[in-house]
Amino acid sequence: MSRPGIHRLSRGLVAWRSFDLAPADVSRVSGVGATSRLRTFLDLADVLAQDDLVVIGDHLVRLPRPSVEGRSRPFVELSLLTEAVGSFSGRGARRLRAALADVRVGADSPPETALRLALQRAGLPDPLLNATIRQDGQWLGDPDMAWRDWKVCVEYDGRHHRTQAQQAKDVRRGERRRLAEWTELIVTAEDMAHDASQAVDRVRAELRRQGMTG
């Protein structure tokens, strides 16, 4: 909500701030005025935890699939996000800058971001995110995460993988990767419990099996 002025108002359990917005900070959704995606991200710095801000940041900068989403550009370019966060001086600015340091282009879903952060905090090497993998001219897909040096990749098995058609595609994809001597790990929601500790353990163990030291 916004209106002229910069007053903070409250009525019982409801509190809000009012302030003027620049035209670029306003969009219209079905004819209704709303803050832009970027402005909303900045305003949430005072409300959300740092990891939640990273999830939103990843979503804003991810590269879409034009054939599926009907657009070819991210909602916000990473350079623009960086500029906006750098000049933001509102509540939660320090948290927002810390979150920006962990934002990456490539994550396709909140669980993928959560897993990436867990792996990062466990000291594991940064993976490629949804990068095309080819070997001997054969396309091996665009795994959610991949470590080329050790030929290990991870796929997060979300709800859309439960259809028969998608399951059949997943099986064929796994066969291609096995024949190319890649190891494919499937991570599910159950693996993400307790700060994704089970997923982290599985990835670390496989990377070490494939030659990672440390």
C-alpha positions in Angstrom: 0.0 0.0 0.0 1.3 3.5 -0.8 0.0 7.0 -0.6 1.7 10.4 -0.4 3.8 10.9 2.6 6.2 8.8 4.6 4.1 8.1 7.8 4.0 4.8 9.6 0.5 3.8 10.6 -0.9 1.1 12.8 -4.3 -0.1 13.9 -4.1 -3.0 16.4 -2.3 -5.9 14.8 -2.0 -4.2 11.4 0.9 -1.9 10.6 2.0 -0.3 7.4 4.2 2.4 6.0 3.2 4.9 3.3 5.5 6.6 0.9 5.8 7.8 -2.7 6.9 5.5 -5.4 8.8 6.2 -8.6 6.9 5.3 -11.8 9.4 2.4 -12.4 8.4 0.9 -9.0 4.7 0.5 -10.0 3.1 -2.1 -12.3 -0.4 -3.0 -13.1 -1.8 -6.5 -12.6 -5.2 -7.1 -14.2 -5.8 -3.4 -14.0 -4.8 -3.1 -10.3 -1.8 -1.0 -9.3 0.9 -2.9 -7.5 4.6 -2.6 -6.7 6.9 -4.0 -9.3 8.7 -7.3 -8.7 12.0 -5.5 -8.0 10.4 -3.0 -5.7 8.6 -5.8 -3.8 11.8 -7.7 -3.4 13.4 -4.6 -1.8 10.5 -4.0 0.5 10.5 -7.6 1.7 14.0 -7.2 3.1 12.6 -6.1 6.4 10.2 -9.0 6.5 11.8 -12.2 5.2 14.8 -14.2 6.3 18.0 -14.0 4.3 17.6 -17.4 2.6 14.0 -16.5 1.6 15.4 -13.4 -0.1 17.9 -15.5 -2.0 15.1 -17.7 -3.2 13.2 -14.7 -4.6 16.4 -13.2 -6.0 17.2 -16.4 -7.8 13.6 -16.4 -9.2 13.9 -12.8 -10.5 17.2 -13.4 -12.4 16.6 -16.9 -13.7 16.6 -17.4 -17.4 13.2 -18.5 -18.7 12.4 -21.2 -21.2 10.8 -19.3 -24.0 8.8 -22.3 -25.4 7.2 -22.8 -22.1 7.0 -19.4 -20.5 6.5 -17.2 -23.5 9.4 -14.8 -22.6 13.1 -14.9 -23.2 14.4 -12.4 -20.6 14.5 -12.7 -16.8 12.1 -10.7 -14.7 15.1 -8.6 -13.6 18.6 -8.6 -15.0 21.3 -9.5 -12.4 23.1 -6.2 -13.1 19.9 -4.2 -12.4 19.2 -6.2 -9.2 22.7 -5.5 -8.0 22.4 -1.8 -8.7 19.0 -1.6 -6.9 20.2 -3.5 -3.9 23.4 -1.4 -3.7 21.4 1.9 -3.7 18.7 0.6 -1.3 18.8 2.3 2.2 15.6 1.1 3.6 14.9 -1.3 6.4 16.7 -4.6 6.0 19.3 -3.2 3.6 22.2 -5.1 5.3 20.3 -8.4 5.1 19.4 -7.7 1.5 23.0 -7.2 0.5 24.0 -10.4 2.3 21.3 -12.2 0.3 22.4 -10.7 -3.0 25.9 -12.2 -2.5 24.3 -15.7 -2.7 21.9 -15.0 -5.6 22.8 -17.0 -8.8 21.4 -17.3 -12.3 20.2 -20.8 -13.0 18.0 -22.1 -10.2 14.6 -23.1 -11.4 12.8 -23.6 -8.1 12.9 -22.7 -4.4 14.1 -26.2 -3.4 17.0 -26.0 -5.9 18.1 -22.7 -4.3 17.7 -24.2 -0.8 19.8 -27.2 -1.8 22.5 -25.0 -3.4 22.8 -23.0 -0.3 23.1 -26.1 1.9 25.8 -27.5 -0.4 27.6 -24.2 -0.3 27.5 -24.0 3.5 28.8 -27.6 3.7 31.9 -26.4 1.8 31.2 -28.3 -1.4 32.3 -26.9 -4.8 29.8 -24.7 -6.6 27.9 -26.6 -9.2 26.8 -25.6 -12.7 23.1 -24.7 -12.6 20.8 -26.0 -15.3 23.7 -25.9 -17.8 23.6 -28.0 -20.9 25.8 -31.1 -20.6 27.2 -32.8 -23.8 29.6 -35.6 -24.1 31.0 -36.9 -27.4 28.4 -34.9 -29.2 25.5 -36.4 -27.3 23.1 -34.2 -25.4 22.8 -35.3 -21.8 20.3 -32.7 -20.7 20.3 -29.7 -18.5 20.6 -31.1 -14.9 19.6 -28.9 -12.0 23.2 -29.1 -10.8 26.3 -30.6 -12.3 30.0 -31.0 -11.5 31.7 -31.7 -14.8 35.1 -32.5 -13.2 33.6 -35.5 -11.4 30.7 -36.3 -13.8 28.1 -36.0 -11.1 24.7 -34.3 -11.5 21.7 -33.7 -9.3 18.0 -33.5 -10.2 15.4 -32.3 -7.8 12.4 -34.6 -8.2 9.4 -32.2 -7.7 5.8 -32.7 -8.3 5.9 -32.3 -12.1 8.1 -35.5 -12.2 5.2 -37.6 -11.0 3.3 -37.8 -14.3 3.8 -40.9 -16.3 5.1 -39.0 -19.3 7.7 -37.1 -17.2 8.7 -40.3 -15.4 9.4 -42.0 -18.8 11.5 -39.0 -19.9 13.4 -39.2 -16.6 14.2 -42.9 -17.0 15.5 -42.3 -20.6 17.6 -39.4 -19.4 19.1 -41.4 -16.6 20.0 -44.2 -19.0 21.8 -41.8 -21.4 23.8 -40.4 -18.5 24.8 -43.8 -17.1 26.0 -44.9 -20.6 28.1 -41.7 -20.7 29.5 -42.6 -17.2 27.8 -39.8 -15.4 26.3 -40.3 -12.0 22.8 -38.9 -11.5 21.5 -38.3 -8.0 17.8 -37.8 -7.5 16.9 -35.5 -4.6 13.4 -35.5 -3.2 11.6 -33.4 -0.5 12.4 -36.0 2.1 16.1 -35.4 1.5 15.6 -31.7 2.2 14.6 -32.1 5.8 16.9 -30.9 8.6 18.7 -28.3 6.4 19.0 -30.8 3.6 21.5 -32.8 5.6 20.7 -36.1 3.8 21.0 -34.5 0.4 24.3 -32.9 1.4 25.7 -36.2 2.7 24.7 -38.0 -0.5 26.2 -35.4 -2.8 29.4 -35.2 -0.8 29.8 -39.0 -0.7 29.3 -39.3 -4.5 31.7 -36.5 -5.3 34.4 -38.1 -3.2 33.7 -41.5 -4.9 34.4 -39.8 -8.2 37.7 -38.3 -7.1 36.9 -35.1 -5.2 39.4 -34.5 -2.4 38.6 -32.7 0.8 
